[in-house]
Amino acid sequence: MAISYNKLWKLLIDKGLKKTELVKMSGITSNAMAKMGKNESVQVDTLGKVCACLNCDISDIMEFVPDEAKEGE
């Protein structure tokens, strides 16, 4: 299973926020934001900070998606 943060990017657009603004508001590192931009895993406390800042649940910012290679199996 792969991670997708597409929900987070849509939420930021809906709220009129930029990634750099979220970094400052939530207190996460720019490195963590870069990892999310590449759909890489980040620490749960990082996701918690983002959720607290945006007043949302973890399912509102990320989801697990099937790996493309395994879809045909």
PDB file of N, H, CA, C and O in Angstrom:
ATOM      1  N   MET A   1       0.836  -1.188   0.000  1.00  0.00           N
ATOM      2  CA  MET A   1       0.000   0.000   0.000  1.00  0.00           C
ATOM      3  C   MET A   1       0.879   1.249   0.000  1.00  0.00           C
ATOM      4  O   MET A   1       1.893   1.324   0.693  1.00  0.00           O
ATOM      5  N   ALA A   2       0.462   2.202  -0.783  1.00  0.00           N
ATOM      6  H   ALA A   2      -0.362   2.140  -1.346  1.00  0.00           H
ATOM      7  CA  ALA A   2       1.167   3.473  -0.860  1.00  0.00           C
ATOM      8  C   ALA A   2       0.341   4.543  -0.129  1.00  0.00           C
ATOM      9  O   ALA A   2      -0.850   4.367   0.124  1.00  0.00           O
ATOM     10  N   ILE A   3       0.992   5.624   0.192  1.00  0.00           N
ATOM     11  H   ILE A   3       1.960   5.767  -0.013  1.00  0.00           H
ATOM     12  CA  ILE A   3       0.337   6.739   0.887  1.00  0.00           C
ATOM     13  C   ILE A   3       0.072   7.848  -0.118  1.00  0.00           C
ATOM     14  O   ILE A   3       0.900   8.124  -0.986  1.00  0.00           O
ATOM     15  N   SER A   4      -1.080   8.476   0.006  1.00  0.00           N
ATOM     16  H   SER A   4      -1.752   8.252   0.712  1.00  0.00           H
ATOM     17  CA  SER A   4      -1.404   9.631  -0.825  1.00  0.00           C
ATOM     18  C   SER A   4      -1.864  10.773   0.084  1.00  0.00           C
ATOM     19  O   SER A   4      -2.715  10.592   0.954  1.00  0.00           O
ATOM     20  N   TYR A   5      -1.288  11.935  -0.138  1.00  0.00           N
ATOM     21  H   TYR A   5      -0.596  12.082  -0.846  1.00  0.00           H
ATOM     22  CA  TYR A   5      -1.672  13.136   0.607  1.00  0.00           C
ATOM     23  C   TYR A   5      -2.501  14.076  -0.260  1.00  0.00           C
ATOM     24  O   TYR A   5      -2.593  15.266   0.039  1.00  0.00           O
ATOM     25  N   ASN A   6      -3.104  13.562  -1.326  1.00  0.00           N
ATOM     26  H   ASN A   6      -3.029  12.595  -1.569  1.00  0.00           H
ATOM     27  CA  ASN A   6      -3.910  14.401  -2.218  1.00  0.00           C
ATOM     28  C   ASN A   6      -5.039  15.105  -1.471  1.00  0.00           C
ATOM     29  O   ASN A   6      -5.403  16.231  -1.809  1.00  0.00           O
ATOM     30  N   LYS A   7      -5.588  14.445  -0.462  1.00  0.00           N
ATOM     31  H   LYS A   7      -5.292  13.531  -0.188  1.00  0.00           H
ATOM     32  CA  LYS A   7      -6.653  15.065   0.330  1.00  0.00           C
ATOM     33  C   LYS A   7      -6.138  16.313   1.051  1.00  0.00           C
ATOM     34  O   LYS A   7      -6.860  17.302   1.180  1.00  0.00           O
ATOM     35  N   LEU A   8      -4.901  16.264   1.516  1.00  0.00           N
ATOM     36  H   LEU A   8      -4.314  15.461   1.411  1.00  0.00           H
ATOM     37  CA  LEU A   8      -4.303  17.418   2.195  1.00  0.00           C
ATOM     38  C   LEU A   8      -4.167  18.581   1.234  1.00  0.00           C
ATOM     39  O   LEU A   8      -4.500  19.715   1.578  1.00  0.00           O
ATOM     40  N   TRP A   9      -3.679  18.310   0.030  1.00  0.00           N
ATOM     41  H   TRP A   9      -3.408  17.389  -0.250  1.00  0.00           H
ATOM     42  CA  TRP A   9      -3.472  19.403  -0.934  1.00  0.00           C
ATOM     43  C   TRP A   9      -4.806  20.039  -1.312  1.00  0.00           C
ATOM     44  O   TRP A   9      -4.890  21.257  -1.468  1.00  0.00           O
ATOM     45  N   LYS A  10      -5.846  19.226  -1.460  1.00  0.00           N
ATOM     46  H   LYS A  10      -5.778  18.236  -1.334  1.00  0.00           H
ATOM     47  CA  LYS A  10      -7.176  19.771  -1.769  1.00  0.00           C
ATOM     48  C   LYS A  10      -7.687  20.614  -0.603  1.00  0.00           C
ATOM     49  O   LYS A  10      -8.268  21.681  -0.804  1.00  0.00           O
ATOM     50  N   LEU A  11      -7.464  20.124   0.624  1.00  0.00           N
ATOM     51  H   LEU A  11      -6.992  19.257   0.787  1.00  0.00           H
ATOM     52  CA  LEU A  11      -7.905  20.864   1.803  1.00  0.00           C
ATOM     53  C   LEU A  11      -7.196  22.221   1.897  1.00  0.00           C
ATOM     54  O   LEU A  11      -7.815  23.228   2.241  1.00  0.00           O
ATOM     55  N   LEU A  12      -5.902  22.237   1.590  1.00  0.00           N
ATOM     56  H   LEU A  12      -5.400  21.419   1.310  1.00  0.00           H
ATOM     57  CA  LEU A  12      -5.164  23.507   1.614  1.00  0.00           C
ATOM     58  C   LEU A  12      -5.728  24.479   0.582  1.00  0.00           C
ATOM     59  O   LEU A  12      -5.873  25.670   0.858  1.00  0.00           O
ATOM     60  N   ILE A  13      -6.044  23.967  -0.606  1.00  0.00           N
ATOM     61  H   ILE A  13      -5.927  23.000  -0.830  1.00  0.00           H
ATOM     62  CA  ILE A  13      -6.634  24.818  -1.641  1.00  0.00           C
ATOM     63  C   ILE A  13      -7.976  25.370  -1.161  1.00  0.00           C
ATOM     64  O   ILE A  13      -8.260  26.559  -1.307  1.00  0.00           O
ATOM     65  N   ASP A  14      -8.795  24.487  -0.585  1.00  0.00           N
ATOM     66  H   ASP A  14      -8.564  23.521  -0.467  1.00  0.00           H
ATOM     67  CA  ASP A  14     -10.112  24.909  -0.102  1.00  0.00           C
ATOM     68  C   ASP A  14     -10.009  25.984   0.972  1.00  0.00           C
ATOM     69  O   ASP A  14     -10.856  26.873   1.050  1.00  0.00           O
ATOM     70  N   LYS A  15      -8.970  25.902   1.800  1.00  0.00           N
ATOM     71  H   LYS A  15      -8.281  25.179   1.736  1.00  0.00           H
ATOM     72  CA  LYS A  15      -8.794  26.869   2.892  1.00  0.00           C
ATOM     73  C   LYS A  15      -7.957  28.071   2.467  1.00  0.00           C
ATOM     74  O   LYS A  15      -7.765  29.000   3.251  1.00  0.00           O
ATOM     75  N   GLY A  16      -7.457  28.062   1.230  1.00  0.00           N
ATOM     76  H   GLY A  16      -7.613  27.307   0.592  1.00  0.00           H
ATOM     77  CA  GLY A  16      -6.665  29.177   0.724  1.00  0.00           C
ATOM     78  C   GLY A  16      -5.296  29.279   1.371  1.00  0.00           C
ATOM     79  O   GLY A  16      -4.766  30.378   1.536  1.00  0.00           O
ATOM     80  N   LEU A  17      -4.713  28.132   1.743  1.00  0.00           N
ATOM     81  H   LEU A  17      -5.144  27.239   1.610  1.00  0.00           H
ATOM     82  CA  LEU A  17      -3.405  28.119   2.400  1.00  0.00           C
ATOM     83  C   LEU A  17      -2.331  27.564   1.472  1.00  0.00           C
ATOM     84  O   LEU A  17      -2.606  26.743   0.597  1.00  0.00           O
ATOM     85  N   LYS A  18      -1.119  28.024   1.679  1.00  0.00           N
ATOM     86  H   LYS A  18      -0.895  28.690   2.389  1.00  0.00           H
ATOM     87  CA  LYS A  18       0.029  27.498   0.946  1.00  0.00           C
ATOM     88  C   LYS A  18       0.786  26.542   1.860  1.00  0.00           C
ATOM     89  O   LYS A  18       0.635  26.581   3.081  1.00  0.00           O
ATOM     90  N   LYS A  19       1.594  25.692   1.260  1.00  0.00           N
ATOM     91  H   LYS A  19       1.717  25.660   0.268  1.00  0.00           H
ATOM     92  CA  LYS A  19       2.360  24.714   2.036  1.00  0.00           C
ATOM     93  C   LYS A  19       3.257  25.405   3.056  1.00  0.00           C
ATOM     94  O   LYS A  19       3.375  24.948   4.193  1.00  0.00           O
ATOM     95  N   THR A  20       3.887  26.501   2.655  1.00  0.00           N
ATOM     96  H   THR A  20       3.791  26.872   1.731  1.00  0.00           H
ATOM     97  CA  THR A  20       4.780  27.209   3.582  1.00  0.00           C
ATOM     98  C   THR A  20       4.011  27.785   4.771  1.00  0.00           C
ATOM     99  O   THR A  20       4.525  27.834   5.888  1.00  0.00           O
ATOM    100  N   GLU A  21       2.787  28.215   4.522  1.00  0.00           N
ATOM    101  H   GLU A  21       2.369  28.175   3.614  1.00  0.00           H
ATOM    102  CA  GLU A  21       1.950  28.728   5.611  1.00  0.00           C
ATOM    103  C   GLU A  21       1.598  27.607   6.583  1.00  0.00           C
ATOM    104  O   GLU A  21       1.596  27.811   7.797  1.00  0.00           O
ATOM    105  N   LEU A  22       1.300  26.428   6.050  1.00  0.00           N
ATOM    106  H   LEU A  22       1.301  26.262   5.064  1.00  0.00           H
ATOM    107  CA  LEU A  22       0.979  25.286   6.906  1.00  0.00           C
ATOM    108  C   LEU A  22       2.175  24.890   7.757  1.00  0.00           C
ATOM    109  O   LEU A  22       2.014  24.556   8.930  1.00  0.00           O
ATOM    110  N   VAL A  23       3.373  24.923   7.182  1.00  0.00           N
ATOM    111  H   VAL A  23       3.504  25.195   6.229  1.00  0.00           H
ATOM    112  CA  VAL A  23       4.587  24.598   7.935  1.00  0.00           C
ATOM    113  C   VAL A  23       4.719  25.532   9.133  1.00  0.00           C
ATOM    114  O   VAL A  23       4.980  25.080  10.248  1.00  0.00           O
ATOM    115  N   LYS A  24       4.541  26.817   8.910  1.00  0.00           N
ATOM    116  H   LYS A  24       4.329  27.185   8.004  1.00  0.00           H
ATOM    117  CA  LYS A  24       4.669  27.796   9.996  1.00  0.00           C
ATOM    118  C   LYS A  24       3.563  27.651  11.032  1.00  0.00           C
ATOM    119  O   LYS A  24       3.825  27.701  12.234  1.00  0.00           O
ATOM    120  N   MET A  25       2.326  27.471  10.572  1.00  0.00           N
ATOM    121  H   MET A  25       2.113  27.429   9.596  1.00  0.00           H
ATOM    122  CA  MET A  25       1.189  27.386  11.478  1.00  0.00           C
ATOM    123  C   MET A  25       1.212  26.124  12.336  1.00  0.00           C
ATOM    124  O   MET A  25       0.854  26.164  13.513  1.00  0.00           O
ATOM    125  N   SER A  26       1.633  25.007  11.750  1.00  0.00           N
ATOM    126  H   SER A  26       1.924  24.974  10.794  1.00  0.00           H
ATOM    127  CA  SER A  26       1.561  23.721  12.442  1.00  0.00           C
ATOM    128  C   SER A  26       2.819  23.387  13.225  1.00  0.00           C
ATOM    129  O   SER A  26       2.778  22.572  14.147  1.00  0.00           O
ATOM    130  N   GLY A  27       3.935  24.005  12.869  1.00  0.00           N
ATOM    131  H   GLY A  27       3.969  24.666  12.120  1.00  0.00           H
ATOM    132  CA  GLY A  27       5.180  23.714  13.564  1.00  0.00           C
ATOM    133  C   GLY A  27       5.891  22.471  13.056  1.00  0.00           C
ATOM    134  O   GLY A  27       6.788  21.952  13.720  1.00  0.00           O
ATOM    135  N   ILE A  28       5.492  21.983  11.869  1.00  0.00           N
ATOM    136  H   ILE A  28       4.762  22.404  11.330  1.00  0.00           H
ATOM    137  CA  ILE A  28       6.205  20.834  11.303  1.00  0.00           C
ATOM    138  C   ILE A  28       7.435  21.340  10.552  1.00  0.00           C
ATOM    139  O   ILE A  28       7.561  22.535  10.284  1.00  0.00           O
ATOM    140  N   THR A  29       8.319  20.440  10.222  1.00  0.00           N
ATOM    141  H   THR A  29       8.216  19.469  10.439  1.00  0.00           H
ATOM    142  CA  THR A  29       9.534  20.846   9.512  1.00  0.00           C
ATOM    143  C   THR A  29       9.272  20.918   8.011  1.00  0.00           C
ATOM    144  O   THR A  29       8.358  20.276   7.493  1.00  0.00           O
ATOM    145  N   SER A  30      10.080  21.701   7.332  1.00  0.00           N
ATOM    146  H   SER A  30      10.822  22.222   7.752  1.00  0.00           H
ATOM    147  CA  SER A  30       9.957  21.765   5.873  1.00  0.00           C
ATOM    148  C   SER A  30      10.344  20.429   5.254  1.00  0.00           C
ATOM    149  O   SER A  30       9.872  20.086   4.170  1.00  0.00           O
ATOM    150  N   ASN A  31      11.203  19.673   5.938  1.00  0.00           N
ATOM    151  H   ASN A  31      11.587  19.951   6.818  1.00  0.00           H
ATOM    152  CA  ASN A  31      11.576  18.339   5.472  1.00  0.00           C
ATOM    153  C   ASN A  31      10.364  17.409   5.490  1.00  0.00           C
ATOM    154  O   ASN A  31      10.171  16.629   4.557  1.00  0.00           O
ATOM    155  N   ALA A  32       9.553  17.483   6.535  1.00  0.00           N
ATOM    156  H   ALA A  32       9.709  18.116   7.292  1.00  0.00           H
ATOM    157  CA  ALA A  32       8.345  16.665   6.614  1.00  0.00           C
ATOM    158  C   ALA A  32       7.379  17.049   5.495  1.00  0.00           C
ATOM    159  O   ALA A  32       6.750  16.180   4.891  1.00  0.00           O
ATOM    160  N   MET A  33       7.262  18.340   5.220  1.00  0.00           N
ATOM    161  H   MET A  33       7.773  19.046   5.710  1.00  0.00           H
ATOM    162  CA  MET A  33       6.387  18.785   4.135  1.00  0.00           C
ATOM    163  C   MET A  33       6.895  18.269   2.795  1.00  0.00           C
ATOM    164  O   MET A  33       6.106  17.873   1.938  1.00  0.00           O
ATOM    165  N   ALA A  34       8.207  18.272   2.617  1.00  0.00           N
ATOM    166  H   ALA A  34       8.849  18.593   3.314  1.00  0.00           H
ATOM    167  CA  ALA A  34       8.782  17.757   1.374  1.00  0.00           C
ATOM    168  C   ALA A  34       8.484  16.273   1.215  1.00  0.00           C
ATOM    169  O   ALA A  34       8.180  15.809   0.116  1.00  0.00           O
ATOM    170  N   LYS A  35       8.571  15.534   2.308  1.00  0.00           N
ATOM    171  H   LYS A  35       8.818  15.911   3.201  1.00  0.00           H
ATOM    172  CA  LYS A  35       8.255  14.104   2.255  1.00  0.00           C
ATOM    173  C   LYS A  35       6.798  13.881   1.879  1.00  0.00           C
ATOM    174  O   LYS A  35       6.489  12.992   1.085  1.00  0.00           O
ATOM    175  N   MET A  36       5.908  14.674   2.440  1.00  0.00           N
ATOM    176  H   MET A  36       6.159  15.395   3.085  1.00  0.00           H
ATOM    177  CA  MET A  36       4.493  14.545   2.094  1.00  0.00           C
ATOM    178  C   MET A  36       4.267  14.904   0.632  1.00  0.00           C
ATOM    179  O   MET A  36       3.413  14.316  -0.032  1.00  0.00           O
ATOM    180  N   GLY A  37       5.028  15.866   0.135  1.00  0.00           N
ATOM    181  H   GLY A  37       5.721  16.344   0.674  1.00  0.00           H
ATOM    182  CA  GLY A  37       4.915  16.244  -1.269  1.00  0.00           C
ATOM    183  C   GLY A  37       5.303  15.114  -2.209  1.00  0.00           C
ATOM    184  O   GLY A  37       4.868  15.074  -3.360  1.00  0.00           O
ATOM    185  N   LYS A  38       6.130  14.189  -1.707  1.00  0.00           N
ATOM    186  H   LYS A  38       6.483  14.222  -0.772  1.00  0.00           H
ATOM    187  CA  LYS A  38       6.553  13.023  -2.490  1.00  0.00           C
ATOM    188  C   LYS A  38       5.753  11.771  -2.126  1.00  0.00           C
ATOM    189  O   LYS A  38       6.102  10.665  -2.538  1.00  0.00           O
ATOM    190  N   ASN A  39       4.688  11.947  -1.360  1.00  0.00           N
ATOM    191  H   ASN A  39       4.404  12.846  -1.025  1.00  0.00           H
ATOM    192  CA  ASN A  39       3.862  10.834  -0.873  1.00  0.00           C
ATOM    193  C   ASN A  39       4.680   9.798  -0.105  1.00  0.00           C
ATOM    194  O   ASN A  39       4.452   8.595  -0.229  1.00  0.00           O
ATOM    195  N   GLU A  40       5.634  10.282   0.690  1.00  0.00           N
ATOM    196  H   GLU A  40       5.819  11.259   0.791  1.00  0.00           H
ATOM    197  CA  GLU A  40       6.430   9.413   1.545  1.00  0.00           C
ATOM    198  C   GLU A  40       5.849   9.434   2.956  1.00  0.00           C
ATOM    199  O   GLU A  40       5.091  10.336   3.313  1.00  0.00           O
ATOM    200  N   SER A  41       6.210   8.441   3.743  1.00  0.00           N
ATOM    201  H   SER A  41       6.826   7.709   3.453  1.00  0.00           H
ATOM    202  CA  SER A  41       5.689   8.375   5.107  1.00  0.00           C
ATOM    203  C   SER A  41       6.370   9.413   5.996  1.00  0.00           C
ATOM    204  O   SER A  41       7.542   9.742   5.812  1.00  0.00           O
ATOM    205  N   VAL A  42       5.611   9.912   6.952  1.00  0.00           N
ATOM    206  H   VAL A  42       4.659   9.644   7.101  1.00  0.00           H
ATOM    207  CA  VAL A  42       6.114  10.845   7.960  1.00  0.00           C
ATOM    208  C   VAL A  42       5.661  10.342   9.328  1.00  0.00           C
ATOM    209  O   VAL A  42       4.819   9.448   9.415  1.00  0.00           O
ATOM    210  N   GLN A  43       6.206  10.901  10.374  1.00  0.00           N
ATOM    211  H   GLN A  43       6.890  11.627  10.304  1.00  0.00           H
ATOM    212  CA  GLN A  43       5.854  10.473  11.719  1.00  0.00           C
ATOM    213  C   GLN A  43       4.406  10.836  12.048  1.00  0.00           C
ATOM    214  O   GLN A  43       3.863  11.831  11.568  1.00  0.00           O
ATOM    215  N   VAL A  44       3.814  10.002  12.871  1.00  0.00           N
ATOM    216  H   VAL A  44       4.255   9.194  13.260  1.00  0.00           H
ATOM    217  CA  VAL A  44       2.416  10.209  13.242  1.00  0.00           C
ATOM    218  C   VAL A  44       2.238  11.543  13.971  1.00  0.00           C
ATOM    219  O   VAL A  44       1.219  12.207  13.781  1.00  0.00           O
ATOM    220  N   ASP A  45       3.189  11.943  14.789  1.00  0.00           N
ATOM    221  H   ASP A  45       4.016  11.403  14.944  1.00  0.00           H
ATOM    222  CA  ASP A  45       3.044  13.218  15.491  1.00  0.00           C
ATOM    223  C   ASP A  45       3.029  14.398  14.519  1.00  0.00           C
ATOM    224  O   ASP A  45       2.404  15.424  14.788  1.00  0.00           O
ATOM    225  N   THR A  46       3.719  14.246  13.393  1.00  0.00           N
ATOM    226  H   THR A  46       4.227  13.413  13.175  1.00  0.00           H
ATOM    227  CA  THR A  46       3.682  15.280  12.355  1.00  0.00           C
ATOM    228  C   THR A  46       2.283  15.391  11.774  1.00  0.00           C
ATOM    229  O   THR A  46       1.764  16.491  11.589  1.00  0.00           O
ATOM    230  N   LEU A  47       1.675  14.245  11.488  1.00  0.00           N
ATOM    231  H   LEU A  47       2.097  13.351  11.639  1.00  0.00           H
ATOM    232  CA  LEU A  47       0.310  14.237  10.969  1.00  0.00           C
ATOM    233  C   LEU A  47      -0.654  14.806  12.002  1.00  0.00           C
ATOM    234  O   LEU A  47      -1.609  15.501  11.655  1.00  0.00           O
ATOM    235  N   GLY A  48      -0.399  14.507  13.272  1.00  0.00           N
ATOM    236  H   GLY A  48       0.377  13.942  13.554  1.00  0.00           H
ATOM    237  CA  GLY A  48      -1.230  15.046  14.350  1.00  0.00           C
ATOM    238  C   GLY A  48      -1.166  16.552  14.421  1.00  0.00           C
ATOM    239  O   GLY A  48      -2.186  17.202  14.649  1.00  0.00           O
ATOM    240  N   LYS A  49       0.016  17.124  14.231  1.00  0.00           N
ATOM    241  H   LYS A  49       0.845  16.596  14.046  1.00  0.00           H
ATOM    242  CA  LYS A  49       0.168  18.583  14.242  1.00  0.00           C
ATOM    243  C   LYS A  49      -0.600  19.223  13.092  1.00  0.00           C
ATOM    244  O   LYS A  49      -1.239  20.262  13.255  1.00  0.00           O
ATOM    245  N   VAL A  50      -0.524  18.583  11.927  1.00  0.00           N
ATOM    246  H   VAL A  50      -0.005  17.739  11.795  1.00  0.00           H
ATOM    247  CA  VAL A  50      -1.247  19.107  10.766  1.00  0.00           C
ATOM    248  C   VAL A  50      -2.752  19.057  11.026  1.00  0.00           C
ATOM    249  O   VAL A  50      -3.471  20.019  10.754  1.00  0.00           O
ATOM    250  N   CYS A  51      -3.216  17.930  11.553  1.00  0.00           N
ATOM    251  H   CYS A  51      -2.632  17.149  11.774  1.00  0.00           H
ATOM    252  CA  CYS A  51      -4.648  17.785  11.838  1.00  0.00           C
ATOM    253  C   CYS A  51      -5.114  18.801  12.878  1.00  0.00           C
ATOM    254  O   CYS A  51      -6.187  19.387  12.733  1.00  0.00           O
ATOM    255  N   ALA A  52      -4.324  19.011  13.916  1.00  0.00           N
ATOM    256  H   ALA A  52      -3.452  18.535  14.034  1.00  0.00           H
ATOM    257  CA  ALA A  52      -4.687  19.978  14.956  1.00  0.00           C
ATOM    258  C   ALA A  52      -4.754  21.391  14.372  1.00  0.00           C
ATOM    259  O   ALA A  52      -5.647  22.168  14.710  1.00  0.00           O
ATOM    260  N   CYS A  53      -3.819  21.711  13.507  1.00  0.00           N
ATOM    261  H   CYS A  53      -3.094  21.080  13.232  1.00  0.00           H
ATOM    262  CA  CYS A  53      -3.764  23.037  12.894  1.00  0.00           C
ATOM    263  C   CYS A  53      -4.960  23.272  11.974  1.00  0.00           C
ATOM    264  O   CYS A  53      -5.533  24.361  11.951  1.00  0.00           O
ATOM    265  N   LEU A  54      -5.330  22.241  11.219  1.00  0.00           N
ATOM    266  H   LEU A  54      -4.865  21.356  11.238  1.00  0.00           H
ATOM    267  CA  LEU A  54      -6.423  22.374  10.253  1.00  0.00           C
ATOM    268  C   LEU A  54      -7.780  21.976  10.832  1.00  0.00           C
ATOM    269  O   LEU A  54      -8.803  22.046  10.152  1.00  0.00           O
ATOM    270  N   ASN A  55      -7.771  21.555  12.106  1.00  0.00           N
ATOM    271  H   ASN A  55      -6.939  21.499  12.659  1.00  0.00           H
ATOM    272  CA  ASN A  55      -9.002  21.125  12.777  1.00  0.00           C
ATOM    273  C   ASN A  55      -9.713  20.036  11.967  1.00  0.00           C
ATOM    274  O   ASN A  55     -10.884  20.162  11.608  1.00  0.00           O
ATOM    275  N   CYS A  56      -8.962  18.962  11.694  1.00  0.00           N
ATOM    276  H   CYS A  56      -8.011  18.860  11.986  1.00  0.00           H
ATOM    277  CA  CYS A  56      -9.521  17.879  10.898  1.00  0.00           C
ATOM    278  C   CYS A  56      -9.015  16.534  11.427  1.00  0.00           C
ATOM    279  O   CYS A  56      -8.218  16.487  12.364  1.00  0.00           O
ATOM    280  N   ASP A  57      -9.475  15.467  10.829  1.00  0.00           N
ATOM    281  H   ASP A  57     -10.123  15.505  10.068  1.00  0.00           H
ATOM    282  CA  ASP A  57      -9.082  14.107  11.189  1.00  0.00           C
ATOM    283  C   ASP A  57      -8.024  13.626  10.203  1.00  0.00           C
ATOM    284  O   ASP A  57      -7.901  14.163   9.102  1.00  0.00           O
ATOM    285  N   ILE A  58      -7.268  12.616  10.601  1.00  0.00           N
ATOM    286  H   ILE A  58      -7.368  12.180  11.496  1.00  0.00           H
ATOM    287  CA  ILE A  58      -6.196  12.109   9.743  1.00  0.00           C
ATOM    288  C   ILE A  58      -6.723  11.607   8.406  1.00  0.00           C
ATOM    289  O   ILE A  58      -6.035  11.703   7.390  1.00  0.00           O
ATOM    290  N   SER A  59      -7.938  11.074   8.402  1.00  0.00           N
ATOM    291  H   SER A  59      -8.498  10.996   9.228  1.00  0.00           H
ATOM    292  CA  SER A  59      -8.523  10.586   7.149  1.00  0.00           C
ATOM    293  C   SER A  59      -8.881  11.733   6.203  1.00  0.00           C
ATOM    294  O   SER A  59      -9.164  11.504   5.027  1.00  0.00           O
ATOM    295  N   ASP A  60      -8.868  12.968   6.717  1.00  0.00           N
ATOM    296  H   ASP A  60      -8.638  13.154   7.672  1.00  0.00           H
ATOM    297  CA  ASP A  60      -9.144  14.138   5.881  1.00  0.00           C
ATOM    298  C   ASP A  60      -7.902  14.620   5.134  1.00  0.00           C
ATOM    299  O   ASP A  60      -8.008  15.433   4.215  1.00  0.00           O
ATOM    300  N   ILE A  61      -6.718  14.119   5.525  1.00  0.00           N
ATOM    301  H   ILE A  61      -6.632  13.459   6.271  1.00  0.00           H
ATOM    302  CA  ILE A  61      -5.483  14.603   4.894  1.00  0.00           C
ATOM    303  C   ILE A  61      -4.684  13.522   4.178  1.00  0.00           C
ATOM    304  O   ILE A  61      -3.805  13.837   3.376  1.00  0.00           O
ATOM    305  N   MET A  62      -4.972  12.258   4.452  1.00  0.00           N
ATOM    306  H   MET A  62      -5.686  12.001   5.103  1.00  0.00           H
ATOM    307  CA  MET A  62      -4.205  11.193   3.794  1.00  0.00           C
ATOM    308  C   MET A  62      -5.060   9.959   3.595  1.00  0.00           C
ATOM    309  O   MET A  62      -6.118   9.805   4.204  1.00  0.00           O
ATOM    310  N   GLU A  63      -4.572   9.078   2.721  1.00  0.00           N
ATOM    311  H   GLU A  63      -3.712   9.203   2.226  1.00  0.00           H
ATOM    312  CA  GLU A  63      -5.227   7.796   2.516  1.00  0.00           C
ATOM    313  C   GLU A  63      -4.204   6.796   2.002  1.00  0.00           C
ATOM    314  O   GLU A  63      -3.174   7.169   1.441  1.00  0.00           O
ATOM    315  N   PHE A  64      -4.503   5.534   2.203  1.00  0.00           N
ATOM    316  H   PHE A  64      -5.340   5.231   2.660  1.00  0.00           H
ATOM    317  CA  PHE A  64      -3.683   4.474   1.647  1.00  0.00           C
ATOM    318  C   PHE A  64      -4.287   4.066   0.318  1.00  0.00           C
ATOM    319  O   PHE A  64      -5.498   3.874   0.208  1.00  0.00           O
ATOM    320  N   VAL A  65      -3.444   3.934  -0.686  1.00  0.00           N
ATOM    321  H   VAL A  65      -2.460   4.090  -0.597  1.00  0.00           H
ATOM    322  CA  VAL A  65      -3.895   3.517  -2.005  1.00  0.00           C
ATOM    323  C   VAL A  65      -3.138   2.259  -2.413  1.00  0.00           C
ATOM    324  O   VAL A  65      -1.981   2.082  -2.032  1.00  0.00           O
ATOM    325  N   PRO A  66      -3.783   1.385  -3.186  1.00  0.00           N
ATOM    326  CA  PRO A  66      -3.093   0.163  -3.611  1.00  0.00           C
ATOM    327  C   PRO A  66      -1.882   0.481  -4.487  1.00  0.00           C
ATOM    328  O   PRO A  66      -1.894   1.435  -5.265  1.00  0.00           O
ATOM    329  N   ASP A  67      -0.852  -0.325  -4.345  1.00  0.00           N
ATOM    330  H   ASP A  67      -0.843  -1.100  -3.713  1.00  0.00           H
ATOM    331  CA  ASP A  67       0.313  -0.185  -5.227  1.00  0.00           C
ATOM    332  C   ASP A  67      -0.107  -0.570  -6.637  1.00  0.00           C
ATOM    333  O   ASP A  67      -0.849  -1.533  -6.833  1.00  0.00           O
ATOM    334  N   GLU A  68       0.372   0.188  -7.619  1.00  0.00           N
ATOM    335  H   GLU A  68       0.975   0.970  -7.460  1.00  0.00           H
ATOM    336  CA  GLU A  68       0.001  -0.075  -9.006  1.00  0.00           C
ATOM    337  C   GLU A  68       0.447  -1.450  -9.464  1.00  0.00           C
ATOM    338  O   GLU A  68      -0.257  -2.105 -10.233  1.00  0.00           O
ATOM    339  N   ALA A  69       1.603  -1.895  -9.007  1.00  0.00           N
ATOM    340  H   ALA A  69       2.176  -1.363  -8.383  1.00  0.00           H
ATOM    341  CA  ALA A  69       2.142  -3.185  -9.443  1.00  0.00           C
ATOM    342  C   ALA A  69       1.282  -4.340  -8.931  1.00  0.00           C
ATOM    343  O   ALA A  69       1.238  -5.395  -9.563  1.00  0.00           O
ATOM    344  N   LYS A  70       0.604  -4.162  -7.810  1.00  0.00           N
ATOM    345  H   LYS A  70       0.640  -3.305  -7.296  1.00  0.00           H
ATOM    346  CA  LYS A  70      -0.169  -5.240  -7.207  1.00  0.00           C
ATOM    347  C   LYS A  70      -1.629  -5.246  -7.669  1.00  0.00           C
ATOM    348  O   LYS A  70      -2.365  -6.183  -7.357  1.00  0.00           O
ATOM    349  N   GLU A  71      -2.053  -4.230  -8.398  1.00  0.00           N
ATOM    350  H   GLU A  71      -1.455  -3.470  -8.651  1.00  0.00           H
ATOM    351  CA  GLU A  71      -3.446  -4.155  -8.820  1.00  0.00           C
ATOM    352  C   GLU A  71      -3.835  -5.293  -9.739  1.00  0.00           C
ATOM    353  O   GLU A  71      -4.982  -5.741  -9.706  1.00  0.00           O
ATOM    354  N   GLY A  72      -2.910  -5.775 -10.560  1.00  0.00           N
ATOM    355  H   GLY A  72      -1.979  -5.411 -10.587  1.00  0.00           H
ATOM    356  CA  GLY A  72      -3.224  -6.839 -11.501  1.00  0.00           C
ATOM    357  C   GLY A  72      -3.289  -8.215 -10.904  1.00  0.00           C
ATOM    358  O   GLY A  72      -3.745  -9.151 -11.561  1.00  0.00           O
ATOM    359  N   GLU A  73      -2.845  -8.365  -9.676  1.00  0.00           N
ATOM    360  H   GLU A  73      -2.474  -7.605  -9.143  1.00  0.00           H
ATOM    361  CA  GLU A  73      -2.826  -9.686  -9.031  1.00  0.00           C
ATOM    362  C   GLU A  73      -4.183 -10.110  -8.547  1.00  0.00           C
ATOM    363  O   GLU A  73      -4.327 -11.195  -7.984  1.00  0.00           O
TER     364      GLU A  73
END
